[in-house]
Amino acid sequence: MMFDELEAGGKIYLVYPVIEQSEQLPQLRAASADLETISQKFLGYNCGLLHGKMKGDEKSEALNLFRSGETNILLSTQVIEIGVDIPDASMMVVMNAERFGIAQLHQLRGRVGRGEKKSKCILVGSTDSSLSRLQVLEKSSDGFYLANMDLVMRGPGDLLGRKQSGHLPEFPIARLEIDGNIIQDAHLAALKILGDSLDLEKYPNLKAELSMRQPLCLLGD
């Protein structure tokens, strides 16, 4: 498929989750490690490399070569997610797509299909469990919907700690990703109450209840 795209004059992004291979995560494809392999496989076509550790002028040069057509295949990390506009880039292949969030993949696939040429975005997953999550991207191109689904499936993480995904057992009465409207209503109600009585003297029962509960955090300290 990639050969067909190149022969038709298209340009291809290969997107990777990491720059270098890691002993801790040997299952992940790495952009730098694949550069030689891809170059040898696609003889007659030029490959470039782009990642976040490159200097600013090196990044600009890599993008300019890809834009001009001197580079046909650009191996990159997620640095192309936002702000890259190359209209004749017509194909993207994302390696280890399960390592990216749904909203992030939606942003990445927006790098192709910006011109008149029909485009393709292929997500290569390495685990069966990731398939249902990746299939969400087939169903919609609505960024708001996909961002919400990403939150539902991954969980918001620990808002007061370091965990960046998963659901919150500390809040059994509500889940941020599902009950966002309820939380928003509660927030507005709290603002109204505090605006009416900052010291809660008008709401003695509420004040008594809150005095028995430990706050999650103290703001301003």
KEMARVO-978828 format. One line per 4 residues: their letters; for each residue x, y, z of N, C-alpha, C. Coordinates in Angstrom, 1 decimal. Layout:
KEMARVO-978828
a = X,Y,Z,X,Y,Z,X,Y,Z  ...
This chain:
KEMARVO-978828
mmfd = 0.8,-1.2,0.0,0.0,0.0,0.0,0.9,1.3,0.0  1.9,1.2,0.8,2.8,2.4,0.8,3.5,2.6,-0.5  3.9,1.5,-1.2,4.6,1.6,-2.5,3.6,2.2,-3.5  2.3,1.8,-3.4,1.3,2.4,-4.3,1.2,3.9,-4.1
elea = 1.2,4.3,-2.9,1.0,5.7,-2.5,2.2,6.5,-3.0  3.4,6.0,-2.9,4.6,6.7,-3.3,4.6,6.8,-4.8  4.3,5.7,-5.5,4.3,5.7,-7.0,3.2,6.7,-7.6  2.2,6.9,-6.8,1.2,7.9,-7.2,1.5,9.3,-6.9
ggki = 2.7,9.5,-6.3,3.2,10.8,-6.0,2.8,11.3,-4.7  2.4,10.4,-3.8,2.0,10.8,-2.4,3.2,10.9,-1.5  3.0,11.5,-0.4,4.0,11.6,0.7,3.4,10.9,1.9  4.3,10.3,2.7,3.8,9.4,3.8,4.5,9.9,5.1
ylvy = 3.6,10.0,6.1,4.1,10.1,7.5,4.1,8.7,8.2  5.2,8.4,8.8,5.3,7.2,9.7,5.4,7.8,11.1  4.5,7.6,12.0,4.5,8.2,13.3,4.8,7.1,14.4  5.7,7.4,15.3,6.1,6.5,16.3,5.9,7.0,17.7
pvie = 5.8,6.1,18.7,5.5,6.6,20.0,6.8,7.0,20.7  8.0,6.6,20.3,9.3,6.9,20.9,10.3,7.2,19.9  11.4,7.9,20.3,12.5,8.2,19.4,13.4,7.0,19.3  13.9,6.5,20.4,14.9,5.4,20.5,14.2,4.2,21.1
qseq = 14.8,3.0,20.7,14.3,1.8,21.3,14.7,1.7,22.8  13.9,1.1,23.6,14.2,1.0,25.0,14.1,-0.4,25.5  15.0,-0.8,26.4,15.1,-2.1,27.0,13.8,-2.3,27.8  13.3,-1.3,28.4,12.1,-1.4,29.3,10.9,-1.6,28.4
lpql = 10.9,-1.1,27.2,9.7,-1.2,26.3,10.1,-1.7,25.0  10.6,-3.0,24.9,11.1,-3.5,23.6,10.1,-3.7,22.6  8.8,-3.7,22.9,7.7,-3.9,22.0,7.4,-2.7,21.2  7.9,-1.5,21.6,7.6,-0.3,20.9,8.5,0.0,19.7
raas = 7.9,0.3,18.6,8.7,0.7,17.4,9.3,2.2,17.7  10.5,2.4,17.2,11.1,3.7,17.5,11.5,4.3,16.2  11.3,5.6,16.1,11.6,6.4,14.8,13.0,6.3,14.4  14.0,6.5,15.2,15.4,6.5,14.9,15.8,5.1,14.5
adle = 15.3,4.1,15.2,15.7,2.7,14.9,15.2,2.3,13.6  14.0,2.7,13.2,13.4,2.3,11.9,13.9,3.0,10.7  14.6,4.1,10.9,15.0,4.9,9.7,15.8,4.1,8.7  16.8,3.4,9.2,17.6,2.6,8.2,16.8,1.5,7.6
tisq = 16.0,0.8,8.4,15.2,-0.3,7.8,14.2,0.2,6.8  13.5,1.3,7.0,12.6,1.9,6.0,13.3,2.4,4.8  14.5,3.0,5.0,15.2,3.5,3.8,15.6,2.3,2.9  16.0,1.2,3.5,16.5,0.1,2.7,15.3,-0.6,2.0
kflg = 14.1,-0.6,2.7,12.9,-1.2,2.1,12.4,-0.4,0.9  12.5,0.9,1.0,11.9,1.8,0.0,13.1,2.4,-0.8  13.9,1.6,-1.5,15.0,2.1,-2.3,14.4,3.0,-3.4  15.1,4.1,-3.7,14.6,5.0,-4.7,13.7,6.1,-4.1
yncg = 13.4,6.0,-2.8,12.7,7.1,-2.2,13.5,7.5,-1.0  13.4,8.8,-0.7,14.1,9.4,0.4,13.3,9.5,1.7  14.0,9.1,2.8,13.3,9.1,4.1,13.9,10.2,5.0  13.1,10.8,5.8,13.6,11.8,6.7,13.2,11.5,8.2
llhg = 13.7,12.2,9.1,13.5,12.0,10.5,13.1,13.3,11.2  12.1,13.2,12.1,11.7,14.4,12.8,11.3,14.0,14.2  11.8,14.6,15.2,11.4,14.3,16.6,11.8,15.5,17.5  11.3,15.5,18.7,11.3,16.6,19.7,12.7,16.9,20.2
kmkg = 13.7,16.0,20.1,15.0,16.3,20.6,15.9,17.0,19.5  15.4,17.2,18.3,16.1,17.9,17.3,16.1,19.4,17.6  17.1,20.1,17.1,17.1,21.6,17.3,16.0,22.2,16.3  15.7,23.4,16.6,14.6,24.1,15.8,14.9,24.1,14.4
deks = 16.2,24.5,14.0,16.5,24.6,12.6,16.5,23.2,11.9  16.9,22.2,12.7,16.9,20.8,12.1,15.4,20.3,11.9  14.5,20.7,12.8,13.1,20.4,12.5,12.6,21.1,11.3  12.9,22.4,11.2,12.4,23.1,10.0,13.0,22.6,8.7
ealn = 14.2,22.2,8.7,14.8,21.6,7.5,14.1,20.3,7.1  13.9,19.4,8.2,13.2,18.1,7.9,11.8,18.4,7.3  11.1,19.3,7.8,9.8,19.6,7.3,9.8,20.3,5.9  10.8,21.1,5.7,11.0,21.8,4.4,11.3,20.7,3.3
lfrs = 12.2,19.8,3.6,12.5,18.7,2.6,11.3,17.9,2.3  10.5,17.6,3.3,9.3,16.8,3.1,8.3,17.6,2.3  8.2,18.9,2.6,7.2,19.8,1.8,7.6,19.9,0.4  8.9,20.0,0.1,9.4,20.2,-1.3,9.4,19.0,-2.1
getn = 9.3,17.8,-1.4,9.3,16.5,-2.1,10.6,15.9,-2.2  11.6,16.5,-1.6,13.0,15.9,-1.6,12.9,14.7,-0.6  12.1,14.7,0.4,11.8,13.6,1.3,10.5,13.1,0.9  10.4,11.8,0.8,9.1,11.1,0.4,8.4,10.5,1.6
ills = 9.2,10.0,2.6,8.7,9.4,3.8,9.3,10.1,5.0  8.4,10.6,5.9,8.9,11.3,7.1,8.6,10.4,8.3  9.6,9.9,9.0,9.5,9.2,10.2,9.5,10.2,11.4  8.4,10.2,12.1,8.3,11.3,13.1,7.6,10.8,14.4
tqvi = 7.8,11.5,15.5,7.1,11.3,16.7,5.9,12.2,16.6  5.2,12.4,17.8,4.0,13.2,17.8,4.2,14.7,17.7  5.4,15.1,17.4,5.7,16.6,17.2,4.9,17.2,16.0  4.4,16.3,15.1,3.7,16.9,14.0,2.2,17.0,14.3
eigv = 1.8,16.7,15.5,0.4,16.7,15.9,-0.3,18.0,15.6  0.3,19.1,15.9,-0.3,20.4,15.7,0.6,21.3,14.9  0.0,22.1,14.0,0.7,23.2,13.4,1.5,22.8,12.1  1.4,21.6,11.7,2.1,21.1,10.4,1.1,21.0,9.3
dipd = 1.3,21.8,8.2,0.4,21.8,7.1,1.1,21.5,5.8  1.1,20.3,5.4,1.7,19.9,4.1,0.6,19.2,3.3  -0.1,20.0,2.4,-1.3,19.5,1.7,-1.2,18.2,0.9  0.0,18.0,0.3,0.1,16.8,-0.5,0.6,15.6,0.3
asmm = 0.7,15.7,1.6,0.9,14.5,2.5,-0.4,13.7,2.5  -0.4,12.5,1.9,-1.6,11.8,1.7,-1.8,10.5,2.4  -0.8,10.1,3.2,-0.9,8.8,3.9,-0.2,8.9,5.3  -0.8,8.4,6.3,-0.1,8.3,7.6,-0.3,6.9,8.2
vvmn = 0.8,6.4,8.7,0.8,5.1,9.4,1.3,5.3,10.8  0.5,5.0,11.8,0.8,5.2,13.2,1.2,3.9,13.8  2.5,3.8,14.2,2.9,2.5,14.9,2.6,2.5,16.3  2.3,1.3,16.9,1.9,1.2,18.3,0.8,2.2,18.6
aerf = -0.2,2.3,17.8,-1.2,3.3,18.0,-1.9,3.3,19.4  -1.9,2.1,20.0,-2.5,2.0,21.4,-1.8,2.9,22.4  -0.6,3.4,22.1,0.2,4.2,23.0,-0.3,5.7,22.9  -1.1,6.0,22.0,-1.6,7.4,21.9,-3.0,7.4,22.3
giaq = -3.4,8.6,22.8,-4.8,8.8,23.2,-5.7,9.0,22.0  -7.0,8.8,22.1,-7.9,8.9,21.0,-7.9,10.4,20.4  -7.9,11.3,21.3,-7.9,12.7,20.9,-6.6,13.1,20.2  -5.5,12.5,20.7,-4.2,12.7,20.0,-4.1,12.1,18.6
lhql = -4.7,10.9,18.5,-4.7,10.3,17.2,-5.6,11.1,16.2  -6.7,11.6,16.7,-7.5,12.5,15.9,-6.8,13.7,15.4  -6.0,14.3,16.3,-5.1,15.4,15.8,-4.1,15.0,14.8  -3.5,13.8,15.0,-2.5,13.3,14.1,-3.0,13.1,12.7
rgrv = -4.2,12.4,12.7,-4.7,12.1,11.3,-5.2,13.3,10.6  -5.3,14.5,11.3,-5.6,15.7,10.6,-4.4,16.3,9.9  -3.3,15.6,10.0,-2.1,16.1,9.2,-2.2,15.6,7.7  -3.1,14.6,7.5,-3.3,14.2,6.1,-4.7,14.6,5.6
grge = -4.9,14.6,4.3,-6.2,14.9,3.8,-6.4,16.4,3.8  -5.3,17.2,3.8,-5.4,18.7,3.8,-5.4,19.2,2.4  -5.2,18.4,1.4,-5.2,18.8,0.0,-6.3,18.1,-0.8  -6.2,18.1,-2.1,-7.2,17.5,-2.9,-7.1,16.0,-3.0
kksk = -5.9,15.5,-2.8,-5.7,14.0,-2.9,-6.3,13.3,-1.8  -7.0,12.1,-2.2,-7.6,11.3,-1.2,-6.5,10.7,-0.2  -6.8,10.8,1.1,-5.8,10.4,2.1,-6.2,9.1,2.9  -5.2,8.6,3.5,-5.4,7.4,4.4,-4.7,7.6,5.7
cilv = -5.3,7.1,6.8,-4.6,7.0,8.0,-4.8,5.6,8.6  -3.6,4.9,8.8,-3.6,3.5,9.2,-3.1,3.5,10.6  -3.8,2.9,11.5,-3.4,2.7,12.9,-3.0,1.3,13.1  -1.7,1.1,13.5,-1.2,-0.2,13.7,-1.1,-0.5,15.2
gstd = -1.9,-1.3,15.7,-1.9,-1.6,17.1,-1.2,-2.9,17.4  -0.6,-3.0,18.6,0.2,-4.2,18.9,-0.5,-5.1,19.9  -1.7,-4.7,20.4,-2.4,-5.5,21.4,-3.9,-5.6,20.9  -4.4,-6.8,21.2,-5.8,-7.0,20.8,-6.8,-6.2,21.6
ssls = -6.4,-5.9,22.9,-7.2,-5.1,23.8,-7.4,-3.7,23.3  -6.5,-3.2,22.5,-6.6,-1.8,22.0,-7.5,-1.6,20.9  -8.0,-2.7,20.3,-8.8,-2.6,19.0,-10.1,-1.8,19.2  -10.8,-2.1,20.3,-12.1,-1.4,20.5,-11.9,0.1,20.7
rlqv = -10.8,0.4,21.4,-10.6,1.9,21.6,-10.2,2.6,20.3  -9.4,1.9,19.4,-9.0,2.5,18.2,-10.2,2.6,17.2  -11.1,1.7,17.3,-12.2,1.6,16.4,-13.2,2.8,16.6  -13.1,3.5,17.8,-13.9,4.7,18.0,-13.6,5.7,17.0
leks = -12.3,5.8,16.5,-11.9,6.8,15.5,-12.6,6.5,14.1  -13.0,5.3,13.9,-13.7,5.0,12.6,-15.1,5.6,12.6  -15.6,5.7,13.8,-17.1,6.1,13.9,-17.3,7.6,13.9  -16.3,8.4,14.1,-16.5,9.8,14.2,-15.3,10.6,13.9
sdgf = -15.5,11.8,13.4,-14.4,12.8,13.2,-14.7,14.1,14.0  -15.6,14.0,15.0,-16.0,15.1,15.9,-15.0,15.1,17.0  -14.1,16.1,17.0,-13.1,16.2,18.0,-13.6,16.2,19.5  -14.7,16.9,19.7,-15.3,17.0,21.1,-15.8,15.6,21.5
ylan = -16.5,14.9,20.6,-16.9,13.6,21.0,-15.8,12.6,21.3  -14.7,12.7,20.4,-13.6,11.8,20.6,-12.8,12.1,21.9  -12.7,13.4,22.2,-12.0,13.8,23.5,-12.8,13.2,24.7  -14.1,13.3,24.6,-15.0,12.8,25.7,-14.8,11.2,25.8
mdlv = -14.8,10.6,24.6,-14.7,9.1,24.6,-13.3,8.7,25.2  -12.3,9.5,24.9,-11.0,9.3,25.4,-11.0,9.3,26.9  -11.7,10.3,27.5,-11.8,10.5,28.9,-12.6,9.3,29.5  -13.6,8.9,28.9,-14.4,7.8,29.4,-13.6,6.5,29.4
mrgp = -12.9,6.2,28.3,-12.2,4.9,28.2,-10.9,4.9,29.0  -10.2,6.0,29.1,-8.9,6.0,29.8,-9.1,6.4,31.3  -10.1,7.2,31.6,-10.3,7.7,32.9,-9.5,9.0,33.1  -9.9,9.8,34.0,-9.2,11.1,34.2,-7.9,11.0,35.0
gdll = -7.6,9.9,35.6,-6.4,9.8,36.4,-6.7,10.4,37.8  -5.6,10.6,38.6,-5.7,11.1,39.9,-5.6,12.6,39.9  -6.6,13.3,40.1,-6.6,14.8,39.9,-5.7,15.4,40.9  -5.4,14.8,42.1,-4.6,15.4,43.1,-3.3,14.6,43.3
grkq = -3.0,13.7,42.4,-1.8,13.0,42.4,-1.1,12.9,41.1  -0.4,11.8,40.9,0.5,11.7,39.7,-0.1,10.7,38.6  -1.1,9.9,39.0,-1.7,9.0,38.0,-2.4,9.7,36.9  -2.0,9.4,35.6,-2.5,10.2,34.5,-3.7,9.5,33.8
sghl = -4.1,8.3,34.2,-5.2,7.6,33.6,-5.8,6.7,34.7  -7.0,6.1,34.3,-7.7,5.3,35.3,-8.8,6.0,36.0  -9.7,5.3,36.6,-10.9,5.9,37.2,-10.6,6.1,38.7  -11.4,6.9,39.3,-11.1,7.4,40.7,-12.0,6.7,41.7
pefp = -11.5,5.7,42.4,-12.3,5.1,43.5,-12.6,6.0,44.6  -11.9,7.1,44.8,-12.1,8.0,45.9,-13.4,8.8,45.7  -14.0,8.8,44.5,-15.2,9.6,44.3,-16.3,8.6,43.8  -16.9,7.8,44.8,-17.9,6.8,44.4,-19.2,7.4,43.9
iarl = -19.5,8.7,44.2,-20.8,9.3,43.9,-20.8,9.8,42.5  -19.6,10.0,41.8,-19.6,10.6,40.5,-18.3,10.2,39.8  -18.4,10.2,38.5,-17.2,10.0,37.6,-17.1,11.2,36.7  -16.0,11.8,36.8,-15.8,13.1,36.0,-16.1,12.9,34.6
eidg = -15.7,11.8,34.0,-15.8,11.6,32.5,-17.3,11.4,32.1  -18.1,10.9,33.0,-19.5,10.6,32.7,-20.5,11.6,33.3  -20.2,12.1,34.5,-21.1,13.0,35.2,-20.6,14.4,35.2  -19.9,14.8,34.2,-19.4,16.2,34.1,-20.5,17.2,34.2
niiq = -21.7,17.0,33.7,-22.8,18.0,33.8,-23.2,18.1,35.2  -23.3,17.0,36.0,-23.7,17.1,37.4,-22.6,17.9,38.2  -21.4,17.6,37.9,-20.3,18.3,38.6,-20.3,19.8,38.3  -20.6,20.1,37.1,-20.7,21.5,36.7,-21.9,22.2,37.4
dahl = -23.0,21.5,37.5,-24.2,22.1,38.2,-23.9,22.3,39.7  -23.2,21.3,40.2,-22.8,21.4,41.7,-21.8,22.6,41.9  -20.9,22.8,40.9,-20.0,24.0,41.0,-20.8,25.3,41.0  -21.7,25.4,40.0,-22.5,26.6,39.9,-23.4,26.9,41.2
aalk = -23.9,25.8,41.7,-24.7,25.9,43.0,-23.8,26.4,44.1  -22.6,25.8,44.2,-21.7,26.2,45.3,-21.3,27.7,45.1  -21.1,28.2,43.9,-20.8,29.6,43.7,-21.9,30.5,44.1  -23.1,30.0,43.8,-24.3,30.8,44.2,-24.5,30.9,45.7
ilgd = -24.2,29.8,46.4,-24.3,29.8,47.9,-23.3,30.7,48.5  -22.0,30.6,48.0,-21.0,31.4,48.6,-21.2,32.9,48.3  -21.8,33.1,47.1,-22.1,34.5,46.8,-23.1,35.1,47.7  -24.0,34.3,48.2,-25.1,34.7,49.1,-24.6,34.8,50.5
sldl = -23.8,33.8,50.9,-23.3,33.8,52.3,-21.9,33.2,52.3  -20.9,34.0,52.3,-19.5,33.5,52.2,-19.1,32.6,53.4  -19.6,33.0,54.6,-19.3,32.3,55.8,-20.3,31.2,56.1  -21.3,31.0,55.2,-22.3,29.9,55.2,-23.2,30.1,56.5
ekyp = -23.3,31.3,57.0,-24.2,31.5,58.2,-25.6,31.3,57.8  -26.0,31.6,56.6,-27.4,31.4,56.2,-27.7,29.9,55.9  -26.7,29.1,55.9,-26.9,27.6,55.6,-26.3,26.8,56.7  -26.8,26.9,57.9,-26.2,26.2,59.1,-26.0,24.7,58.9
nlka = -27.0,24.0,58.3,-26.9,22.6,58.1,-25.7,22.2,57.2  -25.6,23.0,56.1,-24.5,22.8,55.2,-23.2,23.1,55.9  -23.1,24.1,56.6,-21.9,24.5,57.3,-21.5,23.4,58.3  -22.4,22.9,59.0,-22.2,21.8,60.0,-21.7,20.5,59.3
elsm = -22.3,20.2,58.1,-21.9,19.0,57.4,-20.5,19.2,56.8  -20.2,20.3,56.3,-18.8,20.6,55.7,-17.8,20.6,56.8  -18.1,21.0,58.0,-17.1,21.1,59.1,-16.7,19.7,59.5  -17.5,18.7,59.2,-17.1,17.3,59.6,-16.3,16.6,58.5
rqpl = -16.1,17.2,57.4,-15.4,16.6,56.3,-14.1,17.2,56.1  -13.1,16.4,55.7,-11.7,16.9,55.5,-11.6,17.4,54.0  -11.1,18.6,53.8,-11.0,19.1,52.4,-10.0,18.3,51.6  -10.3,18.2,50.3,-9.3,17.5,49.4,-8.0,18.3,49.3
cllg = -8.1,19.6,49.3,-6.9,20.4,49.2,-7.2,21.8,49.7  -6.2,22.5,50.0,-6.3,23.9,50.5,-5.7,24.8,49.5  -6.5,25.7,48.9,-6.0,26.6,47.9,-5.5,27.8,48.5  -4.4,28.3,47.9,-3.8,29.6,48.4,-2.7,29.4,49.5
d = -2.5,28.2,49.9,-1.5,27.9,51.0,-0.1,27.6,50.3
